Amino acid sequence: MDTLKYKVIKSDVQYIEYANRLEELVTKGLESQEAIDEYELLYLLIRTWDNEHRLAPELDPIELIKSLMKDHELSQNDLANIAGVGKSYISEISNYKKRMSKKVIRNIAEHFKIQQEALNRHYRLEGEGKFEERGSRTSKIFDFKTGELVSYTESTRGFEVQPDDPNYSIAK
């Protein structure tokens, strides 16, 4: 009986070995069915390991990008080239003024060999989390424990608003 070429990943060393082999396959090109099959198997094994051993599942996507830039000694210009966008767009993302497009997420994830889901998490933009307009009874807030966006609407049903109440106002 033949021995298996690949097995379920059980260590960081094995994970790195498989990730390097996967990168090598992609770099050379998937020109044969054997290479495609090997790629698919490695991808499945690596993804399974990632899902079970995520180091920071709730890491803010912008902080993750900044950390990757620091670790790889990259400038915003470098990241803009990787992402396929202008430096000003990367600056706005870094300063929580814009969200990342699908294209940017895909390009950055592919370059750093990370799952797109790590960058596709919700993050608060500058100015979010406050009442959107005066008189509005709907606000965007974030759950303290999960950091996820929670929406709610205040309801006046169940109590009577008194016109002589100093907080009473008619929203038009």
N, C-alpha and C positions, 0 to 999 in steps of 0.2 A: 504494500500500500504506500502511495506517495505521501510525503509529509506536506502539510499545508504551507503555502508561501506566506500567508497572512493570517493572523489570529486576532481575537478580541484584544483591544489595547488594555494593558494592565499597569502601565507605568509611564512616567513622563518621558523617559528615555525612548521607549517604544513609540510613544506619540510623536516625538520629534523626528524619529527615524521615518515614520510613515508620512509625516507632513513634508519632509524633505523629498521623499520619493514622489509624492503627489505633485509637488512643485516641479520636479525634474520631468515628469510625464507631460505636464502642461507646457513647459518650456520647449520640449522637443516636438510637441504636437501629437495629437491623437489621430494617427493616420491608419492604424490597424484596429481590427475588432478586439484583438488581444489587449492592446493599449487602452482602449475604451473600457473594456471589462475591468482591467486592473484599476483604472481611474475611479470607476463607479464603486468598486469594493473599498478602496482606500478612503474615498469621500464618505461613504456610509460609516466606516469604522471611526474615522476622525470626528464626524458630526455626532455620533453616539457618545464618544468620549467627552466632547465639548458640552453636550447637553447635560451630562452627569457630573461634570467637574468644572463648571463655570466658576471662575474665581470671583468675579464681581458682577452678578447678574443685574444689579440695579444701578450700575455706574452711569452717570450722566454722559450722553453721547459726545457732548462738546468737550468735557473733561477727558474722555477717552481719546479723542482726536489730539488734544493738546499733549497728553502723555505720550502718544505715539510719535508726535512731531519731536518732542524732547528726546525720546529714546533713540530716534533715528537721525537726530540733529538736522531737522528740516525747517526751513523758513516757510512763511505764508506763501511766498512765490512758488516754492517747491510743491506745497500742498495744492495750490491752485492748478499747477501743471498736472499733478496726479489726478485731481478731480475733474479736470477739463473745463474749468471756469476761470473767471478773472480774480485777481487778488482782492479787489474790493468786495466781491461776493463772499470770499473766504473770511475776510475781516468782519463782515456783517454777521456771518454764522458764528464766528469766534466770540463776538460781543453780544450774542443772544438777541440779535435784531432780525434775523431771518431763519427760516427752517431750511434744512437740506432737501434738495430735490432728490428724486429717485436715482437720477443719473449720478449725482454727487455721491450718494450713499453707495451705489454699486461700484463706482470707480475706486473710492477710498477702501471699501471692504476688500475688493479684489487685490488692490495693491498691497495691503497689509495682511492679507490672508486671514481675515476675520469674518465672522458671520454678519450678514447685512442687518440682522435683527439687533445686533449690538448698537448700531447707529440709527436704527429706525424706531427708537423709543421716543416717547413724548418728552420734551423739555420745555420749561417755561421761558417764553420770550420776555424781553425787557418790557415792563409795564403790564404784563398779564397778571391775573389774579385779583384785579381790582374791579369795582363796579364800572361797567362799560359806559354808562351814561347816567346823568342825574335823574332820579325818579325811577330808575330801573329796579325791578325786584328780582332780577336774574343776575347771577354772578358766577364767574368761573373761579373755583377754588381748588386747592390741591390737598389730597389726603395726606396727613402728616406721616403716617406709617409707610405708605407705598410710594408717595410722590406722584401718584396718578391723578389725572384731572377728574374732578367730581363736579357735576352741575346740579343745581337745585333751584327751585322757584319758591319764594315766600308766598304763602297763601293767607288771605284775610278772612277766609271762611272760618266760622267758629267763634269770632269775636266781633264786637261792634266798634268802629272807629268813631270817636267823638270829635265833632268839628272844633270844639274849644281846646282840643289837645294841641300843644305847641308843635308837636311832631307831625300833625296832620297836614297833608298836602294832596292836591288833586293832580295826578299825573295825566297830562293830555297827550 
